Amino acid sequence: MPGQALVVLDQQRMLITDVFLNEDGHAQERRLLTQVLQHVEADQLWIEDRNFCTLGLMFGIARRGAAFVVRQHGQLQGELLGRAARKGTTRSGPVYEQPLVVRDPASGETMRVRRITLKLTEPTRAGDTALHILSNVPLPKASAAHLARLYGKRWSIETAFFEITTTLSCEINTLGYPKAALFTFCLALLAYNAVSLIKAALRRAHGRQQVNDEVSGYYLALEIGRTYDGMMIAIPIPHWALFRALSDKEFADALHEMASSVKLSRYQKHPRGPKKKPPERAAYQNGKHVSTAKLLAQR
């Protein structure tokens, strides 16, 4: 375990915006939340899994004029008000809403949030039949069903991690030193943003549905890796300087023009067959999960 990283994804643009690092692979992600709060801005919406459902983060986001949508952690308790009322339905099942009051033990401050319950027609892999989602988004701005659907898109970051791991080689087995491993991981994040920008240009030129359904991120990354050296020989560095003077709009228009001539068939996805049942995980045993940073500190 050469380190820990907490990554923030902008779902609208599918770009990695921030990454918070810790060299200790045993570090809990919640230890990095203080750094996260420093990057929260007013009018933002932060979507988080239940591991980040802490009173400190919820109150911290609200104090900065931002909003959150987070799955309720079993350890986070509050006072439920009234009765749950049905507020619509989604593809995953009916949606209910009930007010919940939570209290910050540090300041004594209270906050009333919306507790949205999604009753699943099919249980999750963990066997859960209902999801409880907390949010401070005002009712006029978003319905309960809409917030439930937004939380469902949280999995887009898992898709991003899958691409970063499998096509951009963010984890190199030979890197054991935390600084080297984390540096390589961050380079992969930058490469992901570059590929994501290419996909955005392709979507504008060829349509969102076609690119999302047919274009393979693996083949895009492979194309860049195979042609880069030859391209830099054929087109020397000075010829690329003109892009520095372009405005954002001019650069986007140039990408759109180039993307319009791309043959998508060269980067066709190959749909996989049905998934095999994963093998059962062996029970964790102390001594098999080692923090490299702690070993180095003992030298």
Phi and psi in degrees as a GROMACS rama.xvg file:
@    title "Ramachandran Plot"
@    xaxis  label "Phi"
@    yaxis  label "Psi"
@TYPE xy
-89.5823  16.7755  PRO-2
152.744  174.439  GLY-3
-131.146  140.078  GLN-4
-136.648  136.397  ALA-5
-116.326  119.014  LEU-6
-114.078  140.448  VAL-7
-111.123  127.498  VAL-8
-113.563  129.106  LEU-9
-83.7434  106.707  ASP-10
-69.7952  -28.7516  GLN-11
-67.2922  -40.277  GLN-12
-101.698  -9.63402  ARG-13
54.0668  48.9848  MET-14
-124.457  141.645  LEU-15
-76.4363  120.709  ILE-16
-100.83  -31.9295  THR-17
-146.929  152.139  ASP-18
-143.328  134.266  VAL-19
-117.402  127.88  PHE-20
-116.729  150.673  LEU-21
-145.581  130.1  ASN-22
-71.5865  -19.6547  GLU-23
-83.9967  113.531  ASP-24
-66.057  -18.044  GLY-25
-88.0885  -2.17375  HIS-26
-64.2601  137.648  ALA-27
-77.3713  138.47  GLN-28
-57.8113  -30.6524  GLU-29
-65.0355  -20.6234  ARG-30
-65.7815  -18.8423  ARG-31
-94.8053  -0.405576  LEU-32
-68.0177  -28.1483  LEU-33
-61.1955  -40.0268  THR-34
-67.2327  -37.3849  GLN-35
-61.5422  -43.7635  VAL-36
-60.0613  -30.0114  LEU-37
-67.0832  -15.8585  GLN-38
-105.371  1.50126  HIS-39
-77.7252  131.112  VAL-40
-119.441  156.836  GLU-41
-58.6895  145.666  ALA-42
70.7847  9.49956  ASP-43
-85.8056  157.324  GLN-44
-119.339  120.623  LEU-45
-106.945  124.136  TRP-46
-107.948  125.445  ILE-47
-137.731  151.847  GLU-48
-79.9506  170.802  ASP-49
-66.6037  -19.9311  ARG-50
-61.6631  -24.5937  ASN-51
-100.038  12.3982  PHE-52
-83.8279  80.9202  CYS-53
-121.667  150.602  THR-54
-63.0227  -36.9954  LEU-55
-61.077  -43.3082  GLY-56
-73.363  -41.2512  LEU-57
-62.4464  -49.1821  MET-58
-68.3305  -36.2961  PHE-59
-62.4553  -43.1133  GLY-60
-64.5138  -43.965  ILE-61
-64.2789  -39.6374  ALA-62
-64.5267  -23.3535  ARG-63
-92.393  10.8758  ARG-64
75.259  19.2463  GLY-65
-108.113  176.68  ALA-66
-126.432  159.918  ALA-67
-135.246  152.739  PHE-68
-133.187  112.144  VAL-69
-140.794  141.742  VAL-70
-73.5867  133.849  ARG-71
-68.7054  129.205  GLN-72
-80.8667  147.192  HIS-73
-61.0388  -26.865  GLY-74
-83.6721  -13.3136  GLN-75
-88.4973  117.572  LEU-76
-114.543  161.249  GLN-77
-163.405  -172.814  GLY-78
-105.799  114.312  GLU-79
-76.8823  138.722  LEU-80
-113.261  135.911  LEU-81
65.0064  -150.704  GLY-82
-122.826  153.914  ARG-83
-70.9092  134.192  ALA-84
-117.426  141.55  ALA-85
-71.5666  133.805  ARG-86
-127.806  26.273  LYS-87
124.441  -164.907  GLY-88
-149.68  157.949  THR-89
-129.462  -179.962  THR-90
-62.508  -26.4042  ARG-91
-87.1616  -15.4023  SER-92
147.13  179.345  GLY-93
-70.1681  155.46  PRO-94
-120.751  134.891  VAL-95
-124.963  155.738  TYR-96
-137.595  144.088  GLU-97
-152.559  135.322  GLN-98
-67.8499  146.844  PRO-99
-137.305  132.928  LEU-100
-105.876  125.153  VAL-101
-117.423  153.96  VAL-102
-125.484  134.587  ARG-103
-84.2283  111.414  ASP-104
-65.6068  -23.7531  PRO-105
-71.7875  -42.2903  ALA-106
-109  -15.1054  SER-107
80.6763  0.786169  GLY-108
-71.5639  143.534  GLU-109
-113.127  156.505  THR-110
-145.788  133.827  MET-111
-95.333  123.398  ARG-112
-121.952  165.783  VAL-113
-92.4166  123.687  ARG-114
-101.542  107.546  ARG-115
-103.005  125.046  ILE-116
-110.77  122.588  THR-117
-105.158  110.625  LEU-118
-86.8676  113.276  LYS-119
-79.9514  136.765  LEU-120
-73.7732  -26.5829  THR-121
-128.084  132.607  GLU-122
-67.0873  158.051  PRO-123
-73.8878  174.879  THR-124
-61.0928  -26.9308  ARG-125
-85.0149  -1.6551  ALA-126
91.1941  5.55881  GLY-127
-72.6032  135.719  ASP-128
-104.624  -5.02493  THR-129
-148.797  145.478  ALA-130
-116.063  131.28  LEU-131
-106.457  120.887  HIS-132
-118.742  132.29  ILE-133
-107.058  141.384  LEU-134
-154.681  147.867  SER-135
-107.409  13.9193  ASN-136
-68.2436  126.513  VAL-137
-61.2929  148.017  PRO-138
-56.8574  -41.9376  LEU-139
-61.215  -23.6853  PRO-140
-86.4512  -25.5747  LYS-141
-160.938  135.578  ALA-142
-77.5316  166.776  SER-143
-62.5358  -41.5494  ALA-144
-64.7648  -37.7895  ALA-145
-66.2083  -41.5277  HIS-146
-66.366  -36.1473  LEU-147
-63.9819  -40.1444  ALA-148
-67.6607  -37.1958  ARG-149
-62.7934  -41.8871  LEU-150
-63.4454  -33.77  TYR-151
-61.4143  -25.4957  GLY-152
-79.735  -3.02314  LYS-153
-57.6125  -25.1683  ARG-154
-68.9714  -9.28699  TRP-155
-61.7193  -27.491  SER-156
-72.3808  -30.3209  ILE-157
-67.2451  -38.1429  GLU-158
-63.0406  -40.7169  THR-159
-63.4287  -43.6906  ALA-160
-63.2451  -37.3906  PHE-161
-61.3508  -44.3295  PHE-162
-67.7792  -40.4282  GLU-163
-63.4623  -35.9866  ILE-164
-78.3666  -46.1706  THR-165
-85.4412  -33.1555  THR-166
-106.858  -20.2558  THR-167
-115.013  5.18134  LEU-168
50.831  57.7819  SER-169
-75.0309  -16.6133  CYS-170
-121.98  107.655  GLU-171
-100.481  123.706  ILE-172
-59.764  -28.9094  ASN-173
-79.0275  -8.94903  THR-174
-91.5358  111.79  LEU-175
-107.736  -27.7313  GLY-176
-72.7478  130.984  TYR-177
-55.3652  -44.6137  PRO-178
-61.6331  -41.447  LYS-179
-67.2339  -43.2275  ALA-180
-66.1017  -42.6705  ALA-181
-68.8528  -35.1125  LEU-182
-64.0152  -44.2502  PHE-183
-63.3882  -39.7763  THR-184
-60.7936  -42.9216  PHE-185
-67.9307  -33.914  CYS-186
-62.5911  -39.088  LEU-187
-65.1072  -35.0084  ALA-188
-64.1825  -41.3621  LEU-189
-63.5877  -41.6161  LEU-190
-63.5672  -38.2479  ALA-191
-60.8706  -43.0594  TYR-192
-62.1333  -38.4136  ASN-193
-64.2799  -45.0483  ALA-194
-66.0728  -36.8025  VAL-195
-64.6205  -36.291  SER-196
-65.557  -40.3515  LEU-197
-61.4666  -43.5177  ILE-198
-62.1314  -37.5232  LYS-199
-64.0384  -41.7595  ALA-200
-64.1061  -39.9299  ALA-201
-65.816  -38.8623  LEU-202
-63.4328  -39.2295  ARG-203
-65.8493  -36.1581  ARG-204
-83.125  -35.9361  ALA-205
-116.972  -5.898  HIS-206
103.075  138.872  GLY-207
-61.7949  -48.2017  ARG-208
-62.0171  -45.4667  GLN-209
-63.7128  -43.3945  GLN-210
-68.1861  -44.4929  VAL-211
-62.7844  -36.4986  ASN-212
-86.0439  -28.1364  ASP-213
-115.921  -25.0564  GLU-214
-89.2831  131.533  VAL-215
-95.0328  124.669  SER-216
-63.8365  -30.925  GLY-217
-62.8262  -46.8032  TYR-218
-70.7169  -30.1059  TYR-219
-64.468  -47.9277  LEU-220
-63.9546  -37.771  ALA-221
-64.0755  -41.0629  LEU-222
-61.4641  -44.4721  GLU-223
-62.8725  -45.6209  ILE-224
-65.2657  -35.9456  GLY-225
-80.2671  -30.5285  ARG-226
-101.471  -9.47549  THR-227
-60.4507  -50.2844  TYR-228
-60.126  -46.0014  ASP-229
-65.5806  -36.1645  GLY-230
-65.8685  -38.5316  MET-231
-69.9165  -23.4821  MET-232
-78.0959  -44.1639  ILE-233
-70.3967  -35.0039  ALA-234
-123.492  94.8097  ILE-235
-59.0795  160.447  PRO-236
-53.4672  -43.4994  ILE-237
-55.9816  -27.5765  PRO-238
-73.3068  -13.6995  HIS-239
-89.1095  -8.54194  TRP-240
-63.2981  -25.8098  ALA-241
-62.2764  -26.67  LEU-242
-68.864  -23.051  PHE-243
-66.4268  -28.9825  ARG-244
-87.4604  -6.29212  ALA-245
-76.9101  143.612  LEU-246
-74.1222  170.301  SER-247
-58.2861  -42.823  ASP-248
-66.1722  -42.9798  LYS-249
-63.8082  -39.1673  GLU-250
-66.3336  -41.7715  PHE-251
-63.2925  -40.5272  ALA-252
-64.6444  -37.9866  ASP-253
-65.4913  -41.5838  ALA-254
-63.5949  -39.8647  LEU-255
-63.4176  -41.9346  HIS-256
-62.5033  -43.4029  GLU-257
-68.7956  -39.3452  MET-258
-65.7498  -28.6109  ALA-259
-64.5066  -24.9747  SER-260
-96.5588  3.52488  SER-261
-76.9679  135.484  VAL-262
-90.3914  105.47  LYS-263
-62.6435  -23.7798  LEU-264
-62.786  -20.9264  SER-265
-73.0602  -16.8737  ARG-266
-123.374  36.4373  TYR-267
-69.946  134.573  GLN-268
-69.0313  152.212  LYS-269
-118.596  97.68  HIS-270
-55.5565  136.798  PRO-271
-79.7946  160.704  ARG-272
-76.9482  -173.644  GLY-273
-62.078  141.542  PRO-274
-68.0725  142.433  LYS-275
-85.9683  150.73  LYS-276
-64.8225  124.819  LYS-277
-66.5873  148.068  PRO-278
-66.7574  150.74  PRO-279
-66.7879  138.461  GLU-280
-74.8294  138.426  ARG-281
-74.3129  150.062  ALA-282
-63.1686  140.674  ALA-283
-66.5761  136.284  TYR-284
-125.342  131.824  GLN-285
-56.9762  138.841  ASN-286
105.569  -16.9047  GLY-287
-96.7778  -13.2295  LYS-288
-118.677  100.805  HIS-289
-114.698  137.806  VAL-290
-89.876  116.158  SER-291
-60.9011  -39.9601  THR-292
-60.2827  -37.8309  ALA-293
-69.832  -38.1064  LYS-294
-63.7403  -42.8841  LEU-295
-65.724  -36.1377  LEU-296
-67.1984  -23.1962  ALA-297
-83.7169  -6.89792  GLN-298
